[in-house]
Structures are given as C-alpha cells and as structure tokens.
Amino acid sequence: MAVLEVIKMGNPLLRKVSEAVDIDEIKSDDFQGFVDDLIATMRNKSGVGIAAPQVGVLKRVFTMEAKKNERYPDKKSFPLSVVINPKIETLSDEMVDSWEGCLSIPGIRGRLKRYKTVKLSGYDIKGNRFEKVLDDFSAIVAQHELDHLNGVLLIDRMPSMETLSFQEEYDTYWNV
C-alpha cells in the first residue's frame, strides 16, 4: 500500500464531477490496489474519509472510518466502509451543525449544516450492492465525501464565511 498525494483546493480536479466505476472494474487488481492506497492515505493523514478526486482520480469511490482520530477526538467511531458509486437519500429534514475540516483544505475548519440521518447505498469493495442508514457523524462524513465526487467543497455549503477558521483558532475560540 502506498500513501498518495492529496491535492489541495485550487486544483481544478477537485471541481470536476467524477465518473461511475464500471462494476467489472471493481474486482480488478488495479482498482483493489487503488482502494488499498486510498485507505492508507486516509489513515496516514488522520482523515475520517477521503474521496478519489482528492488524490486526483475522478472515480466515484470514497472510504470512511473513524476510530480514535486525533482530528475528531470527541466523535463517535464507525467502521471502515468503501463506497463505490454512492447515492444518499435523506431520511428526514432534520439538520445538524457540522464543524468540518478537509484533507484538501488542510488546517482549516468551517461550520455548515448537514442532514442528521441518511440512507447510503452503493457497492462495497467486493462489488456487492448495499444500503445502510447512517446518523450523526457518519452521516456527515458520507455527505462530505459524496460532495467531493460532485466537485463540491465544504466552503460551498457554508452559509457564511464568518466561521471559516484556521485549526488553531478553531481550537481556541470555537471548539468549547
């Protein structure tokens, strides 16, 4: 497994819509290796999610996992998921405040609202179709990563730039 370079805001690839992964491609050695590298990169960078466009690959795949994460120490853990050709359906209109960071916008946090509960569907790493209900932090992460597949960054979802903060200022003034 290799740790891949995470591209940063300003790279035009982050603003492009990713292409669906062909089901036959999922089981290929190349794709399986890429997903292993994506997971290694997410873990190496202390991310709770990462989407293929963040490493310059315009494919509809992301990974997500939270366990003892230094960037999100107070958030509930959830297991590793590889999500290919994802779709998200909102299950209620309830929204929650979300202070988000992004590996492609390092050292920055911003507050926005996300749906509290969603149904995530897609294909897993073995090419099996799945559906699962996510709530709270896992729902937020899935929505954030799906945005990347559509060329959307968290700053695009912020209703105001007033809370856009460097990590140190977030820790000092907002993370109370």
C-alpha atoms as one frame of an Amber mdcrd trajectory, in Angstrom:
protein
   0.000   0.000   0.000   1.135   3.494  -0.821   0.250   6.854   0.672  -0.954
   9.023  -2.195  -0.559  12.776  -2.606  -3.679  14.652  -1.508  -4.413  17.517
  -3.875  -5.484  20.840  -2.413  -8.181  23.421  -3.007  -7.351  25.307  -6.168
  -6.538  22.163  -8.130  -9.228  22.082 -10.856  -9.708  18.315 -10.455 -11.485
  18.982  -7.134 -14.211  20.857  -9.041 -14.991  18.128 -11.570 -17.761  15.530
 -11.372 -16.380  12.011 -11.047 -17.270   9.120 -13.346 -19.082   5.983 -12.223
 -16.944   2.912 -11.639 -17.793   0.060 -14.001 -18.905  -2.939 -11.933 -16.402
  -5.201 -13.735 -13.598  -2.817 -12.772 -14.259  -3.228  -9.028 -12.675  -6.686
  -8.843  -9.616  -5.757 -10.913  -6.224  -5.818  -9.204  -5.615  -2.195 -10.204
  -8.843  -0.953  -8.615  -8.393  -3.073  -5.482  -4.852  -1.711  -5.119  -6.076
   1.850  -5.613  -8.668   1.411  -2.846  -5.989  -0.002  -0.530  -3.887   3.088
  -1.261  -6.892   5.361  -0.646  -7.455   3.746   2.778  -3.735   4.025   3.611
  -3.771   7.699   2.631  -6.888   8.446   4.721  -5.336   6.787   7.774  -1.905
   8.367   7.255  -3.440  11.856   7.069  -5.727  11.214  10.089  -8.805  11.621
   7.918 -12.195  10.117   8.650 -12.975   9.981   4.951 -11.341  10.511   1.595
 -12.716  10.539  -1.928 -10.875   9.506  -5.075 -10.823  13.054  -6.535  -8.769
  14.165  -3.525  -5.904  12.084  -4.898  -6.537  13.182  -8.471  -8.660  10.211
  -9.600 -12.091  11.114 -10.990 -13.880   7.912  -9.995 -16.993   7.650  -7.818
 -15.442   5.963  -4.803 -14.733   7.041  -1.251 -13.651   5.467   2.010 -14.662
   6.425   5.528 -13.705   5.288   9.022 -13.499   6.845  12.478 -11.627   5.319
  15.353  -9.546   7.256  17.859  -8.988  10.085  15.397  -6.818  12.986  16.570
  -8.646  15.437  14.284 -12.064  14.403  15.669 -11.359  13.122  19.211 -14.884
  13.631  20.541 -16.719  11.973  17.657 -18.335   8.556  17.723 -16.365   5.794
  15.996 -17.640   3.918  12.968 -16.105   1.044  10.977 -14.292   1.216   7.662
 -16.542   1.469   4.620 -15.554   1.502   0.969 -18.366   3.073  -1.027 -18.448
   2.775  -4.814 -20.980   4.659  -6.971 -22.704   6.034  -3.852 -26.135   7.531
  -3.556 -27.512   9.295  -0.499 -31.175   9.661   0.365 -32.174  11.960   3.202
 -34.498  10.307   5.707 -35.740  13.455   7.439 -35.453  17.210   7.174 -33.538
  17.406  10.466 -30.198  19.154  10.052 -27.265  19.330  12.463 -24.410  21.784
  12.854 -21.221  20.361  11.461 -17.740  21.754  12.049 -15.843  20.219   9.172
 -12.291  20.000   8.022 -10.974  18.601   4.770  -7.724  16.930   3.780  -7.792
  19.067   0.611  -8.135  22.256   2.678  -5.576  21.465   5.393  -5.590  23.326
   8.687  -8.998  24.917   8.101 -12.415  24.316   9.700 -15.819  25.711   8.845
 -19.360  25.342  10.152 -22.259  24.262   7.995 -25.382  22.160   8.278 -25.820
  18.573   7.130 -28.682  16.100   7.271 -28.689  14.178  10.545 -29.873  10.847
   9.100 -29.333   9.477   5.602 -29.550   6.221   3.708 -26.266   5.442   1.959
 -26.306   2.961  -0.899 -23.747   1.792  -3.410 -21.338  -1.076  -3.951 -18.767
  -2.386  -1.497 -15.201  -3.431  -2.293 -16.377  -6.887  -3.410 -18.915  -5.423
  -5.828 -21.929  -6.252  -3.659 -24.798  -3.792  -3.541 -25.588  -2.435  -0.067
 -27.781   0.048   1.766 -27.330   1.317   5.289 -28.723   4.052   7.462 -26.198
   6.498   8.895 -26.752   9.142  11.511 -24.845  11.950  13.149 -21.088  11.929
  12.447 -21.072   9.027   9.970 -23.908  10.684   8.004 -21.968  13.959   7.931
 -18.804  12.242   6.664 -20.696  10.385   3.918 -22.334  13.624   2.731 -18.964
  15.423   2.747 -17.306  12.663   0.677 -20.198  12.435  -1.791 -19.838  16.183
  -2.319 -16.235  15.593  -3.421 -17.466  13.198  -6.108 -19.654  16.021  -7.415
 -16.940  18.697  -7.369 -18.312  20.404  -4.248 -16.167  21.551  -1.317 -17.318
  22.252   2.227 -16.851  26.000   1.703 -19.528  25.825  -0.998 -22.017  24.614
   1.631 -21.175  27.196   4.285 -23.965  29.764   4.674 -21.412  32.326   5.903
 -17.634  32.571   5.836 -17.635  34.032   9.381 -16.755  30.662  10.909 -14.031
  29.743   8.415 -11.086  29.287  10.774  -7.567  28.007  10.935  -7.349  24.913
  13.148  -5.578  26.771  15.974  -8.260  29.472  16.106 -10.996  26.840  15.888
  -9.444  25.068  18.887  -9.176  28.366  20.802 -12.484  30.054  20.008 -14.990
  27.583  18.620 -14.187  24.110  19.995 -15.509  24.722  23.511
